[in-house]
């Protein structure tokens, strides 16, 4: 049950603007700190991501009643939120501040890898489990960190499987950004997977500076591979498409951009002149029972619009609740660490998850952007994408 929510703005340093939210779920204790059977969850992310996490926990708790562990003992959840700027330095300071202020049992955050990696290091130092949402890395599962989004290798192998087996595109060009470690990791994973799967890399350009954007796109277009995979997130999709069109490229564009990058094209349809594809981890029209419940509760109890990040945040909350329900006598962060490590599978709004000691595996969906709308092309499971 949603019992209480209070907000009080504070400033904790010149670098971090703290917007503190306290939300209590599932028990009669209205104090913002843990008592017996009451778990403190600290959300450390941007203000918008924290808002989505608070709503996600509210919806997940509502769907998961009653909150009792495997011994039948009830437990409750308190959510405290600390907003940070989207930088590694702020992520570190926010993590440490949350620990100092609230002594949380678990920290949730890391909607991108730039936040998640420094927070993961601190999770190991403080021995507090960290649950991340959309952050994805080959280092998934490191130490005390549990990533809800699939590891980068799964994204890469799913992409390559679809290009080679579904679309029969044998030559690949890749554009990435040398200043962004996340895009380099995606780029390297896609390139390696493509080579191992029998495709050929026709062209690759790694941006060293923003000045090289036009030069890089021109090189890729002139090399004319069957498909160009764009790993960089620092340019609007419209910029990439416009530059490719200017250089006469007529092949397929596969974008590593997140779902919200598509909104400008769906809000105002434009002529693309080339097929544009994406892979996302959530689909609003997915007919799974949990997703239907998530959307029903969201429309009933929240003003937030459905989104991939909100769905993954909801699944992150479900993951923690499922671990708590399967445990016995959780009283410390190490107990939650063990409970999360022991959870090997679950079903969420974004489909079925399989959790191993090193990564998260789940289905994903390929979409095509055309006529101002996304149309779902295929569902790729870990099995069909030959992921292991």
C-alpha positions, 0 to 999 in steps of 0.5 A, spaced: 500 500 500 502 506 498 502 510 505 506 516 505 510 521 500 514 527 502 519 532 499 524 536 501 529 540 497 536 541 499 543 542 497 548 537 498 554 540 494 556 545 489 556 539 484 549 535 486 542 538 487 539 533 492 531 533 491 529 528 497 523 524 496 521 519 501 516 514 499 513 508 504 510 502 501 507 495 504 507 496 512 504 501 517 511 504 519 511 511 517 518 513 519 522 514 513 528 509 516 528 502 516 525 498 522 524 490 523 522 487 516 522 494 513 527 495 507 530 502 505 531 503 497 535 509 495 534 511 488 540 515 485 539 518 478 537 524 475 531 527 477 526 524 471 529 517 472 528 518 480 521 520 479 520 514 474 523 509 479 518 512 485 512 510 480 515 504 478 516 501 485 509 504 487 506 500 481 510 494 483 508 493 490 501 494 488 502 488 483 506 484 488 501 484 494 502 481 499 509 483 501 511 477 505 517 472 505 518 465 504 517 464 511 510 468 511 513 474 515 511 481 512 516 486 509 515 493 507 519 498 502 521 505 503 524 509 497 528 515 498 531 519 492 537 523 491 537 526 484 544 527 481 547 530 475 548 525 469 556 525 470 560 520 473 563 524 478 556 526 481 554 519 481 560 517 486 558 523 490 550 521 490 552 514 492 556 516 498 551 521 500 545 516 500 549 511 504 551 517 509 544 519 510 540 513 510 544 507 510 540 503 505 539 496 504 540 497 496 541 502 491 538 503 485 540 507 479 545 507 473 540 509 467 546 509 463 553 506 463 557 513 465 553 513 472 553 505 473 560 504 472 563 508 478 557 507 482 558 499 481 565 500 484 563 504 490 557 498 491 563 493 492 567 498 497 561 499 501 558 492 500 551 495 498 548 491 492 546 496 486 541 495 482 541 498 475 536 499 470 538 501 463 545 501 463 548 495 459 555 493 459 560 487 458 561 487 466 554 486 468 554 482 474 560 485 477 561 484 484 555 487 488 552 490 481 545 487 478 544 490 471 536 489 469 538 490 462 541 485 458 549 485 457 552 489 451 554 482 448 546 480 448 545 486 444 550 485 439 549 478 438 541 480 437 543 485 432 548 481 428 543 475 428 537 479 425 542 483 420 545 476 417 539 471 418 533 475 417 535 481 412 541 477 409 546 483 409 553 481 409 557 487 409 557 492 415 559 499 416 560 502 423 560 509 426 562 510 433 565 515 438 572 514 441 570 519 447 564 515 449 566 508 452 559 505 452 559 506 444 565 503 443 563 497 447 557 496 443 561 498 437 566 492 438 561 487 440 557 488 434 563 488 430 566 482 433 560 478 433 559 480 426 566 477 424 564 471 428 558 470 425 561 470 418 559 477 416 564 482 413 566 489 416 567 493 410 568 500 413 569 503 420 570 510 423 571 512 430 570 519 431 576 522 435 572 529 435 565 532 433 569 536 427 570 529 424 562 527 424 561 529 417 568 526 414 566 519 418 559 519 415 562 520 408 567 515 408 562 510 411 557 512 405 562 511 400 564 505 402 557 503 401 556 497 406 549 493 406 548 496 413 551 502 417 550 501 424 551 507 428 553 506 435 554 513 437 549 517 441 552 524 441 548 526 434 541 526 433 538 521 429 536 526 424 543 528 423 546 522 421 540 520 416 541 527 413 548 526 412 547 519 409 542 522 404 547 527 402 552 522 401 548 518 397 547 512 401 541 507 399 543 501 404 540 500 411 541 504 417 541 500 424 541 505 430 543 504 437 539 510 439 534 509 445 527 509 444 526 516 445 530 518 440 525 516 435 520 521 438 521 527 433 520 522 427 513 519 430 511 526 432 512 529 425 513 524 419 519 525 415 521 522 408 527 517 410 530 515 404 533 509 407 530 503 411 532 505 419 531 499 424 532 499 432 532 494 437 529 495 444 528 491 450 520 493 451 514 494 446 508 497 449 504 492 444 507 486 448 501 482 450 505 479 456 500 478 462 505 483 466 506 488 461 498 488 461 498 489 468 503 494 468 500 499 463 493 498 466 496 500 473 500 506 470 494 509 466 490 508 473 495 511 478 500 515 474 500 521 469 507 518 466 507 516 459 509 509 458 516 508 456 522 503 455 526 506 461 519 506 466 518 499 464 525 497 465 525 501 472 518 497 474 522 490 472 528 492 476 523 494 482 519 487 481 526 483 481 528 486 488 521 484 490 521 477 488 528 476 491 525 479 498 519 474 497 524 468 496 528 470 502 528 468 509 529 474 514 533 479 510 536 484 515 542 487 512 545 489 505 549 482 505 542 478 505 539 482 499 546 481 495 545 473 497 537 474 495 538 477 488 544 473 487 539 467 488 534 469 483 535 466 476 529 468 473 522 472 473 517 475 468 516 482 467 513 488 463 519 487 458 518 479 458 522 473 461 528 474 464 534 469 466 539 472 470 546 468 471 552 470 475 555 474 469 549 477 465 542 478 464 538 475 458 532 476 455 528 477 449 528 484 445 524 486 439 526 489 432 523 495 430 522 499 423 521 506 422 517 508 417 511 513 415 512 516 422 511 510 426 515 504 429 512 497 426 515 491 430 518 486 425 521 480 430 522 478 437 529 475 438 530 471 444 536 469 447 535 462 444 534 464 437 539 469 437 544 464 439 546 467 445 550 464 451 
